[in-house]
Amino acid sequence: MAPTDVIDAIGHTPLVRLRLGETSGVAVYAKLEMQNLFAMKDRVARRIILAARESGELKPDAPIVESSSGSMAMGVALVGRALGHEVHIVTDPRIDQITLAKLHSLGCEVHIVPAMTSGGWQSARLELLDDLLTRLPGAFWPQQYSNPDNPLSYTTLAAELLGELDRVDVLVASVGSGGSSCGTVRALREVGETVRAIGVDSVGSMLFHQPDRAGRLQSGLGNSLMPANLDHSVFDEVHWLNDHEAFSATRRLAQEQQIFAGNTSGSVYCVLRHLARTAEPGSTVLGVFPDRGDRYWESVYSDEYWRRTGLDSQPIAEEPARVTYGTPVHSWSCSYPGGRPA
């Protein structure tokens, strides 16, 4: 049945088998969440906004305010504007021009903070968001990092997977807010799947108890804050990649699989290639690819950007170094969350 509107069209994304694992007998698939109308977080925005309208927390004529410079902003813009809400997006000067053009074209008010405050760009954005909530009576803030409807929105993704695959033995997902990774794995396990969950983070992110390092170039995964929606107990293993490794893997994904994606997908692809060689023969490995590569044409896919940022000076590992959880890492490494021995 054809979708009734753009909100109903969210989800139902393609599942494709990658050209990996043929000699080892491992089936490797990618769920192309990048093929949503904008990106994976279209699902989150739909769930959160519809739930808020149903509960009465969001009135039909009330504005929506969110802080984001990426896919959550687009999801809120899509769903909020389709339902007739005024949408305000708070962001910072690092927002890419393609996302900015999309937000303006959908009719959003975009507020760009002029400078960092004591807690960096994140705190500057939250301070402006607080000001908007005060000035806009009845305004609703989705709060993707703590709203439980974020992980719950991925029950639909899990259902789509189980409708197309006999089973999922290993799931690989990038980790930012914790919503997609934790939500999808929980939904699979609740219906009896014994899926092994592998999270992918960036070097310098504090999500899995690494030292927070400013200046990370990767976007869409990693964080300098600990989101309430991140449940470490969900994960069996975590991998960290530095910017050079993540960007190189993203270019390799385009060259080897003809999938033009963002660096979150590239990082997942790096781990999928590793698992294609090392996973149990006969197993099914699945990676989630969150967003497409358009907005990264000036970074991931730009040689000039690589030269300007000195990306080539960072080391590249061909295989992950297995470390004790909590050991600071600088290139591709993996460990077990929760202090389990490496």
C-alpha positions as CSV (number, residue, x, y, z in Angstrom):
1,M,0.0,0.0,0.0
2,A,1.3,3.4,-0.9
3,P,2.2,5.8,2.0
4,T,-0.5,8.2,2.8
5,D,1.9,11.2,3.3
6,V,5.5,12.0,4.0
7,I,5.3,10.9,7.6
8,D,3.9,7.5,6.6
9,A,6.7,7.2,4.1
10,I,9.4,7.2,6.9
11,G,11.1,3.8,7.2
12,H,10.8,0.8,4.8
13,T,14.4,1.4,3.9
14,P,16.3,-1.0,1.6
15,L,18.3,-3.9,2.9
16,V,21.2,-4.9,0.7
17,R,23.8,-7.7,0.8
18,L,27.3,-6.4,0.5
19,R,30.1,-7.9,-1.6
20,L,31.9,-9.2,1.5
21,G,32.4,-12.5,3.2
22,E,32.0,-14.7,0.1
23,T,35.2,-16.8,0.8
24,S,34.6,-17.0,4.6
25,G,30.9,-18.0,4.4
26,V,29.7,-14.9,6.3
27,A,26.6,-13.1,4.9
28,V,27.0,-9.3,5.4
29,Y,24.1,-6.9,4.9
30,A,23.6,-3.2,5.2
31,K,20.3,-1.5,6.2
32,L,20.3,1.7,4.2
33,E,18.7,4.1,6.7
34,M,20.2,6.8,4.6
35,Q,17.4,6.2,2.2
36,N,14.8,7.7,4.5
37,L,13.4,11.0,3.2
38,F,16.3,12.7,5.0
39,A,18.2,10.2,7.2
40,M,17.8,7.7,10.0
41,K,16.5,10.1,12.6
42,D,13.3,10.7,10.6
43,R,12.1,7.7,12.6
44,V,13.0,9.4,15.9
45,A,11.3,12.6,15.0
46,R,8.2,10.9,13.9
47,R,7.9,8.8,17.1
48,I,8.7,11.7,19.5
49,I,6.5,14.3,17.9
50,L,3.5,12.0,17.4
51,A,3.7,10.8,21.0
52,A,3.9,14.3,22.3
53,R,0.8,15.3,20.3
54,E,-1.0,12.3,21.5
55,S,-0.2,13.0,25.1
56,G,-1.0,16.7,24.8
57,E,2.5,17.8,25.6
58,L,2.7,19.3,22.1
59,K,-0.4,21.3,21.2
60,P,-1.4,21.4,17.5
61,D,-0.4,25.1,17.1
62,A,2.7,25.1,19.4
63,P,6.2,25.5,18.1
64,I,8.9,22.8,18.2
65,V,12.5,23.7,19.3
66,E,15.5,21.4,18.9
67,S,19.3,21.7,19.1
68,S,21.0,19.9,16.2
69,S,23.3,20.5,13.2
70,G,22.5,17.2,11.5
71,S,20.0,14.4,10.9
72,M,17.8,15.1,13.9
73,A,17.3,18.7,12.8
74,M,16.1,17.4,9.4
75,G,13.8,14.8,11.0
76,V,12.2,17.4,13.2
77,A,11.9,19.8,10.2
78,L,10.3,17.0,8.1
79,V,7.7,15.8,10.7
80,G,7.1,19.1,12.5
81,R,6.5,21.1,9.3
82,A,4.4,18.4,7.7
83,L,2.1,18.6,10.8
84,G,1.9,22.4,10.6
85,H,4.2,23.3,13.5
86,E,6.5,26.2,13.6
87,V,10.0,24.6,13.9
88,H,13.1,26.3,15.4
89,I,16.5,24.7,15.0
90,V,19.4,25.9,17.2
91,T,22.8,25.1,15.7
92,D,26.3,26.6,15.4
93,P,28.6,27.8,12.6
94,R,29.8,24.3,11.9
95,I,26.6,23.4,10.2
96,D,27.1,22.4,6.6
97,Q,25.5,24.5,3.8
98,I,23.5,21.6,2.4
99,T,21.7,21.0,5.7
100,L,21.2,24.7,6.2
101,A,19.6,25.0,2.7
102,K,17.3,22.1,3.4
103,L,16.2,23.5,6.8
104,H,15.4,26.9,5.2
105,S,13.6,25.4,2.3
106,L,11.3,23.4,4.6
107,G,10.4,26.6,6.3
108,C,12.3,26.3,9.6
109,E,13.7,29.2,11.7
110,V,17.4,28.5,12.1
111,H,19.2,30.1,15.0
112,I,23.0,30.0,14.8
113,V,24.9,30.8,18.0
114,P,27.8,33.2,17.3
115,A,30.4,31.9,19.7
116,M,31.2,29.1,22.1
117,T,30.4,29.6,25.8
118,S,32.2,28.0,28.8
119,G,31.1,24.5,27.8
120,G,31.8,24.8,24.1
121,W,29.4,24.9,21.2
122,Q,27.0,22.4,22.9
123,S,26.5,24.7,25.9
124,A,26.1,27.7,23.7
125,R,23.4,26.0,21.8
126,L,21.6,24.8,24.9
127,E,21.7,28.3,26.4
128,L,20.0,29.8,23.3
129,L,17.5,26.9,23.3
130,D,16.6,27.7,26.9
131,D,16.0,31.3,25.9
132,L,13.7,30.2,23.0
133,L,11.7,28.0,25.3
134,T,11.1,31.0,27.5
135,R,10.2,33.3,24.7
136,L,7.9,30.8,22.8
137,P,4.9,29.9,25.0
138,G,4.0,26.2,24.8
139,A,7.1,25.3,22.9
140,F,8.0,21.6,22.8
141,W,11.6,20.3,23.0
142,P,12.1,16.7,21.7
143,Q,15.3,16.1,23.7
144,Q,16.7,13.2,21.7
145,Y,19.4,12.4,24.2
146,S,17.0,11.6,27.0
147,N,13.6,11.0,25.5
148,P,12.7,7.3,25.8
149,D,10.8,7.5,22.6
150,N,14.1,7.8,20.8
151,P,15.2,4.2,21.2
152,L,11.6,3.0,21.0
153,S,11.3,4.5,17.5
154,Y,13.6,1.7,16.3
155,T,11.1,-1.1,16.9
156,T,10.0,-0.5,13.4
157,L,13.5,-0.9,12.1
158,A,13.9,-4.2,13.9
159,A,10.6,-5.4,12.5
160,E,11.7,-4.6,9.0
161,L,14.9,-6.6,9.5
162,L,13.1,-9.6,10.8
163,G,10.7,-9.4,7.9
164,E,13.6,-9.8,5.4
165,L,16.2,-12.0,7.2
166,D,15.9,-15.3,8.9
167,R,18.1,-14.1,11.8
168,V,20.6,-11.5,12.8
169,D,23.7,-12.9,14.5
170,V,25.7,-9.7,14.8
171,L,24.5,-6.1,14.6
172,V,27.0,-3.2,14.0
173,A,25.8,0.3,14.7
174,S,27.4,3.7,15.2
175,V,26.7,5.3,18.6
176,G,25.8,9.0,19.2
177,S,22.7,9.5,21.2
178,G,22.4,5.8,22.0
179,G,18.9,5.7,20.5
180,S,19.3,3.7,17.3
181,S,21.9,1.2,18.6
182,C,20.2,0.4,21.9
183,G,16.7,0.6,20.6
184,T,17.3,-1.8,17.6
185,V,19.2,-4.3,19.7
186,R,16.6,-4.3,22.5
187,A,13.8,-4.8,20.0
188,L,15.5,-7.7,18.4
189,R,16.3,-9.4,21.7
190,E,12.7,-8.9,23.0
191,V,11.5,-11.2,20.2
192,G,14.1,-13.9,21.0
193,E,17.0,-13.0,18.7
194,T,20.4,-13.7,20.4
195,V,22.1,-10.9,18.5
196,R,25.7,-9.8,19.4
197,A,25.8,-6.0,19.5
198,I,28.8,-4.1,18.4
199,G,28.9,-0.3,18.9
200,V,31.1,2.0,16.8
201,D,32.5,5.2,18.4
202,S,35.1,7.8,17.5
203,V,38.5,8.2,19.1
204,G,38.3,11.1,21.5
205,S,34.6,10.5,22.4
206,M,33.6,9.9,26.0
207,L,30.6,7.6,25.3
208,F,32.5,4.5,26.3
209,H,34.7,6.1,29.0
210,Q,37.5,7.4,26.8
211,P,39.1,10.8,27.5
212,D,37.1,13.5,25.7
213,R,39.3,15.3,23.1
214,A,38.2,18.5,21.4
215,G,38.6,18.8,17.7
216,R,37.1,15.5,16.5
217,L,36.2,15.8,12.8
218,Q,33.7,13.0,12.7
219,S,30.1,13.9,13.0
220,G,26.9,11.9,13.7
221,L,28.7,9.6,16.2
222,G,30.7,10.1,19.4
223,N,29.9,12.7,22.0
224,S,31.3,15.0,24.7
225,L,28.3,14.4,26.9
226,M,26.9,11.1,28.3
227,P,23.3,10.7,26.9
228,A,20.7,9.2,29.2
229,N,19.6,7.0,26.2
230,L,22.9,5.2,26.1
231,D,22.7,1.9,27.9
232,H,26.2,0.3,28.0
233,S,24.8,-3.1,29.1
234,V,23.4,-3.5,25.6
235,F,26.8,-3.8,24.0
236,D,29.0,-6.9,23.7
237,E,31.8,-5.0,22.1
238,V,32.8,-1.5,21.1
239,H,35.2,-0.2,18.4
240,W,36.9,3.2,18.1
241,L,38.2,4.7,14.9
242,N,40.1,7.9,14.5
243,D,39.1,10.5,11.9
244,H,41.6,9.3,9.3
245,E,40.4,5.7,9.6
246,A,36.7,6.7,9.5
247,F,37.0,9.0,6.5
248,S,39.1,6.5,4.6
249,A,36.6,3.7,5.2
250,T,33.8,6.0,4.0
251,R,35.6,6.6,0.7
252,R,36.3,2.8,0.5
253,L,32.6,2.2,1.0
254,A,31.8,4.3,-2.1
255,Q,34.6,2.7,-4.2
256,E,33.9,-0.9,-3.2
257,Q,30.1,-1.0,-2.8
258,Q,29.0,2.1,-4.7
259,I,27.3,3.5,-1.6
260,F,27.8,7.3,-1.2
261,A,27.4,7.8,2.6
262,G,28.5,9.8,5.6
263,N,31.3,8.9,8.0
264,T,29.0,7.1,10.4
265,S,28.3,4.6,7.6
266,G,32.0,4.5,6.7
267,S,32.9,3.6,10.3
268,V,30.4,0.8,10.4
269,Y,31.6,-0.5,7.1
270,C,35.2,-0.7,8.4
271,V,34.0,-3.0,11.2
272,L,31.8,-5.0,8.7
273,R,34.9,-5.7,6.6
274,H,36.7,-7.0,9.7
275,L,33.8,-9.2,10.6
276,A,33.5,-10.6,7.1
277,R,36.9,-12.1,7.7
278,T,36.6,-13.1,11.3
279,A,33.0,-13.9,12.1
280,E,31.7,-17.5,12.5
281,P,31.1,-19.1,9.0
282,G,27.4,-19.3,8.3
283,S,26.6,-16.3,10.4
284,T,24.6,-13.2,9.3
285,V,26.2,-9.8,10.1
286,L,24.2,-6.6,9.7
287,G,25.4,-3.0,9.7
288,V,23.2,0.1,9.9
289,F,24.1,3.0,7.5
290,P,22.5,6.2,9.0
291,D,23.0,9.0,6.4
292,R,24.0,9.8,2.9
293,G,27.2,11.5,1.8
294,D,25.9,14.8,0.3
295,R,26.6,17.0,3.3
296,Y,30.2,15.6,3.5
297,W,31.3,16.7,0.1
298,E,33.5,19.4,1.6
299,S,35.0,17.2,4.3
300,V,35.1,13.4,3.9
301,Y,35.3,13.6,0.1
302,S,37.5,16.7,-0.2
303,D,41.3,16.3,-0.7
304,E,41.8,19.9,0.1
305,Y,40.0,19.4,3.5
306,W,42.3,16.5,4.2
307,R,45.4,18.6,3.5
308,R,44.1,21.5,5.6
309,T,43.3,19.4,8.6
310,G,46.4,17.2,8.4
311,L,44.2,14.1,8.3
312,D,47.0,12.0,6.8
313,S,49.1,12.5,9.8
314,Q,46.8,10.3,11.9
315,P,47.8,6.6,12.0
316,I,45.7,4.0,10.2
317,A,45.4,0.5,11.5
318,E,44.4,-2.4,9.2
319,E,43.0,-4.5,12.1
320,P,41.6,-3.4,15.5
321,A,43.9,-3.6,18.6
322,R,42.1,-5.3,21.4
323,V,42.6,-3.3,24.6
324,T,41.5,-3.5,28.2
325,Y,38.3,-1.4,28.6
326,G,39.3,2.1,29.8
327,T,42.7,2.1,28.0
328,P,43.0,5.4,26.0
329,V,43.1,4.7,22.3
330,H,44.4,6.7,19.3
331,S,43.6,4.5,16.3
332,W,41.3,1.5,15.5
333,S,40.8,-0.4,18.7
334,C,38.2,-2.6,20.3
335,S,37.2,-3.7,23.8
336,Y,34.4,-5.1,25.9
337,P,32.3,-2.5,27.8
338,G,31.6,-3.0,31.5
339,G,35.2,-3.8,32.4
340,R,35.2,-7.3,31.1
341,P,38.6,-8.6,30.3
342,A,40.0,-8.0,26.8
